[in-house]
Amino acid sequence: MESRKILFAFALLLSSGILCFSQTTNRPAKTEQNLTVQSVRSSAAYAEILLKKTELQSDLESLLLEYTDEHPKVNEIRFVLGSIQKEADRIFAAKPSEASKLTVALGKLIIRKVELETDLWSLLRNYKDDHPDVKRAKRKVEIYEAAIKEILL
């Protein structure tokens, strides 16, 4: 009789969600964060970002065979990879319910924004903030950022 009470209590805890384990691994079931990561990684936007990141990492590895870490092209690729990682982190902040927003178009907008940020970064190495080319580049980045925010909000 006592074992039935324990079994009943265990079943009650399990069904109420207080005690929740995955059936195959005896580990806690997937959390909302795990679902977010899973939904983002299966999105078209993430695929676009991952494609660009992979291309750049490959280029960087090739360059490092011939050039030092101080080479301008190496620095530029590292800057771009950093920008891409920031954007990837940003889409990982999306909720699983917002996964439908992570489209190819969003991925392309993000990649184009990163390219424009890189252009701006290059300009700022040679010109001051008030230079017309710098102002134009900043405005382009702002336009793409506004479009990305419109999709993600």
KABEL-V19496 format. One record per pair of residues at least 24 apart in sequence whose C-alpha atoms are under 10 Angstrom apart, sorted by sequence separation. I is the first residue (numbers start at 0). GAP is how many residues later the second one is. D is the distance in whole Angstrom. If there is no record, write none. Layout:
BEGIN
I & GAP & D
I & GAP & D
END
This chain:
BEGIN
52 & 24 & 10
55 & 24 & 8
56 & 24 & 8
86 & 24 & 9
115 & 24 & 7
116 & 24 & 6
55 & 25 & 7
115 & 25 & 6
116 & 25 & 10
83 & 26 & 8
86 & 26 & 10
114 & 26 & 9
115 & 26 & 10
52 & 27 & 9
53 & 27 & 9
82 & 27 & 10
83 & 27 & 8
86 & 27 & 8
112 & 27 & 8
113 & 27 & 8
51 & 28 & 10
52 & 28 & 6
82 & 28 & 9
85 & 28 & 10
112 & 28 & 6
115 & 28 & 9
51 & 29 & 9
52 & 29 & 10
83 & 29 & 10
111 & 29 & 9
112 & 29 & 9
52 & 30 & 10
82 & 30 & 9
83 & 30 & 7
112 & 30 & 9
113 & 30 & 9
52 & 31 & 7
79 & 31 & 10
82 & 31 & 6
83 & 31 & 10
112 & 31 & 6
113 & 31 & 10
51 & 32 & 8
52 & 32 & 8
81 & 32 & 10
82 & 32 & 9
111 & 32 & 8
112 & 32 & 7
80 & 33 & 9
110 & 33 & 10
49 & 34 & 9
79 & 34 & 7
82 & 34 & 8
109 & 34 & 8
112 & 34 & 10
48 & 35 & 7
49 & 35 & 10
52 & 35 & 10
78 & 35 & 10
79 & 35 & 8
82 & 35 & 9
108 & 35 & 7
109 & 35 & 8
112 & 35 & 9
48 & 36 & 9
108 & 36 & 8
79 & 37 & 8
109 & 37 & 9
48 & 38 & 8
49 & 38 & 9
78 & 38 & 9
79 & 38 & 6
108 & 38 & 8
109 & 38 & 7
48 & 39 & 7
78 & 39 & 7
108 & 39 & 7
107 & 40 & 10
45 & 41 & 10
76 & 41 & 9
79 & 41 & 10
105 & 41 & 9
106 & 41 & 9
45 & 42 & 7
75 & 42 & 7
78 & 42 & 9
105 & 42 & 7
44 & 43 & 9
75 & 43 & 10
104 & 43 & 10
105 & 43 & 10
45 & 45 & 8
75 & 45 & 9
105 & 45 & 7
44 & 46 & 9
45 & 46 & 9
75 & 46 & 8
104 & 46 & 10
105 & 46 & 9
40 & 47 & 10
39 & 48 & 9
102 & 48 & 10
101 & 49 & 9
40 & 50 & 10
71 & 50 & 10
100 & 50 & 7
101 & 50 & 8
39 & 51 & 7
40 & 51 & 8
100 & 51 & 7
39 & 52 & 6
100 & 52 & 9
38 & 53 & 9
39 & 53 & 9
98 & 53 & 10
36 & 54 & 9
37 & 54 & 9
39 & 54 & 8
44 & 54 & 10
97 & 54 & 8
35 & 55 & 10
36 & 55 & 6
38 & 55 & 9
39 & 55 & 9
43 & 55 & 10
44 & 55 & 10
46 & 55 & 10
47 & 55 & 9
48 & 55 & 10
51 & 55 & 10
97 & 55 & 9
35 & 56 & 7
36 & 56 & 9
38 & 56 & 9
39 & 56 & 8
42 & 56 & 7
43 & 56 & 9
44 & 56 & 9
45 & 56 & 7
46 & 56 & 9
47 & 56 & 7
51 & 56 & 10
35 & 57 & 8
36 & 57 & 9
38 & 57 & 6
41 & 57 & 9
42 & 57 & 8
43 & 57 & 10
44 & 57 & 5
45 & 57 & 8
46 & 57 & 8
47 & 57 & 9
48 & 57 & 10
49 & 57 & 9
35 & 58 & 7
36 & 58 & 9
37 & 58 & 9
38 & 58 & 9
39 & 58 & 9
40 & 58 & 10
42 & 58 & 9
43 & 58 & 6
44 & 58 & 5
45 & 58 & 8
47 & 58 & 9
48 & 58 & 6
52 & 58 & 10
93 & 58 & 8
32 & 59 & 9
35 & 59 & 6
36 & 59 & 8
38 & 59 & 9
39 & 59 & 7
42 & 59 & 6
43 & 59 & 5
44 & 59 & 5
47 & 59 & 5
48 & 59 & 8
51 & 59 & 8
93 & 59 & 10
32 & 60 & 9
34 & 60 & 9
35 & 60 & 5
38 & 60 & 6
39 & 60 & 10
41 & 60 & 9
42 & 60 & 7
43 & 60 & 5
44 & 60 & 7
45 & 60 & 9
46 & 60 & 8
47 & 60 & 7
32 & 61 & 10
34 & 61 & 6
35 & 61 & 9
37 & 61 & 10
38 & 61 & 9
40 & 61 & 10
42 & 61 & 8
43 & 61 & 8
44 & 61 & 6
45 & 61 & 7
47 & 61 & 10
48 & 61 & 8
90 & 61 & 8
32 & 62 & 8
33 & 62 & 9
34 & 62 & 10
35 & 62 & 9
39 & 62 & 7
43 & 62 & 8
44 & 62 & 4
45 & 62 & 10
47 & 62 & 9
48 & 62 & 7
89 & 62 & 10
31 & 63 & 8
32 & 63 & 9
35 & 63 & 8
38 & 63 & 9
43 & 63 & 7
44 & 63 & 7
47 & 63 & 8
31 & 64 & 8
42 & 64 & 9
43 & 64 & 10
44 & 64 & 9
45 & 64 & 10
44 & 65 & 8
44 & 66 & 10
END
